[in-house]
Amino acid sequence: MSWHKVDVKVGTENISGMLNANMLQISSVENLGESITVNGKNYKIESFIVDHRDNVLKIILAKASPAKEKSDDKPTQRAD
């Protein structure tokens, strides 16, 4: 996957960031919290690392919870 520019909201602060799959990079902020808003969608923060060389936060976003679907135990493809 490639990196995409995204709009990030941390508390009341709006900043730009770069997103690749579930890895987000933003400039360092004071109070990160437990969740973050990326392009209007709220994500929980799984973990983060502060890169002091570039003053950047490297954030791993928690993946969405699995869909709550029931299996009908029927194959989706025909087996030959």
N, C-alpha and C positions, 0 to 999 in steps of 0.2 A: 504494500500500500504506500501511497505517497503522502506527504505532509500537506495539510490544508490550513489556510488562515481562517481563524474563528474569532468571534466576539465572546469575551468571557466577562462574567460578572462575579466579583468576589465581594460579598457584603454589599456595600453601596458603591463600590469602585468598578468602573467599566474599563477593561483593557483588552488589547489584542493578544492572541496567542497562536500557537501552531499545534495542530492535532494530527496524529498518525495512529489509527486504530483506537486504542484506549490510552495512549500516551499523550499527555498535554504538556506543553512547555510555555510558561509565562514568565514575565519579569517578577522578581521577588516582591512579595506583599507582606504587610505586618501580620494581619490576622487571617489565616486561611480558612479555618473552620472545618466542619466535617463533610460539607457538600459544596458544590460549585455549579454555576449555570453557564453552559456552553451553547451558544446560538439559541438561547431561549429554553433549553432543556436542562433540567436539574439532574446532576450526577453525584453520587457519593464518591468520596475520595478513599481509595483503597490504601495508597501509600504515596509518599513523596520524598524527594531528595533535593537538598539545596546545593546548587553548583556555585560555590563562592567565587570561582574564577570569572564567571560571566554574570553573576548576580541573577541567576535563573532558577526557577522552581521546575523540577521535572516531576510531574504528577501522573500516577497511574489511577485511572478512573475505574470504578467498579463496573463490571459488565451487568447488563440488564438481567433481571431474574428470568428463569426459563418460563415459557408459556405454560399455562395450566390447562393442558389439553389431555383428554382421556384417549387412550389407545383403543381401537376397535379390533386389534390383533389381526388385521387384514393387511397383506403386503401392498405397498404403494406402487410397486412395479411388478410386472408379470415375469416370473422366473421361467426361463427356457431350459 
